[in-house]
Each structure stands twice: as structure tokens, then as C-alpha cells.
Amino acid sequence: MVTRILLLLCLSVPAFAAEVAGVKIDDKARVANAELSLAGAGLRKRAFFQVYAIGLYVADRKADAITQPGAKRVAIHMLRDVGADQFTSALSD
């Protein structure tokens, strides 16, 4: 009985592949009909400020994330209030 309850609790907890600066990043994402896996996660810092946590999702985690064909997803979790112009400038850097 106790084993069944523990098993149900484990299955009901969402799976997180990474935690970056307190942000839990899921291990899977879906784009259209494609199931994607987390290929990597990181933190963008500016001086000593944490700006955002980011995760990259691709179909094949072992292949080159940029050149592989198919759907990809980037999930950005902002940690500070940043204007659109400042954010796009930082992304292009």
C-alpha cells in the first residue's frame, strides 16, 4: 500500500531537467507535433545582475543543436525587468 502511494506521488510530480537561478526548466517541450528534449540551459548575467534563464529544446539532444533539421524551441525566463530594445540588443551581442 505504501509503495503504491509513493509511486503515485513520484508520477504526479513534474519532471524538471534543470534548475537555473531558481527557475525550473522542463525536460520536454512540444512544438506542433514534435516532442523536443532539453539540449542545454544557462544563465545570462550582466555585471553581477542575473538577467534571464534560458533553455534550448531540440528533437535530437546528441546531434548539433543548430544545424539539425526540424523544430526547435528556446524558452527564456526573465529574471529582471528589461525593455524590448535593451533585450534585443543583448540577444544580438
N, C-alpha and C positions, 0 to 999 in steps of 0.2 A: 504494500500500500504506500509506504513512504517513498519507495523507489519510483512508483508511478507519478506521485506528486512532484518529486524532484525533476523527473523527465519532462513533465508538462511545463514546469517553470522554466526550464532551460530552453524549451522550444518556443516559448512565448516571448522571450527576451530578444529584441532586435540585434542582429549581428553587426558589429562595427569592426572595420578592418584597421582603422587608425584613429588616433586622437591627437589633434594638433592644437596647441594653445587652448585646451579645454573644449574644442569643437570636435564632436564625434562624427567621423566620416564613414558613411556606409560602405560595405564591401561590394555591393552590387548596385547597378542603376539600369534603367530601361530607357532606350531611345527608340521610338516607333516599335518595331517588333524585335529589336535586337537587345539581348541581355549582355550587359557590359560589366567588366570587373575593374576594381580599383588597381591602376598600374602604379600610382605613386601619389604622395601627398606632401605638402610642405607649408611653410610659413613665410610670408613676405614681411620683412622688417624695414623700417626707415628710421635710421639712427637707433634709438632704443625703444621706439614705438612698434607694437605689433599691429600691422595694417590689415592683413587678411590671411585666412587659411584656405588652401586650395587643394582640390583632388582631381586627378585625371582618370577617366574611365575609358577603356578600350575593349575590343572583343577578345583579343589575344594578349594576355599580360606578358608573355615571353617574347613576342615579336616587337620590333621597333614601333613605339607608340605613335610617332609622327608619320611614318611612311606607310603603315599598314592601311589597306583599304577598309571601307566600311564606316559605320557610325562611331563617333567619339563624343565624349561629354566632359566639360570642365565645370566643376562646382566650386564656386567662390563664396566664402562665408566672411563677410566684412566684420572686422573687429573694431573699427573706428569709423567715425563719420568723415567721409571724403567726398568732395564734389566730383561731378562727372568728368570735368576737364582734367582735374588732378589725377583721377583714377586712370583715364585712358592714356595720359602721358606716362604714368608709372608702368602701365602694361606694355607700352611700346618700348620702354627702356629695357 
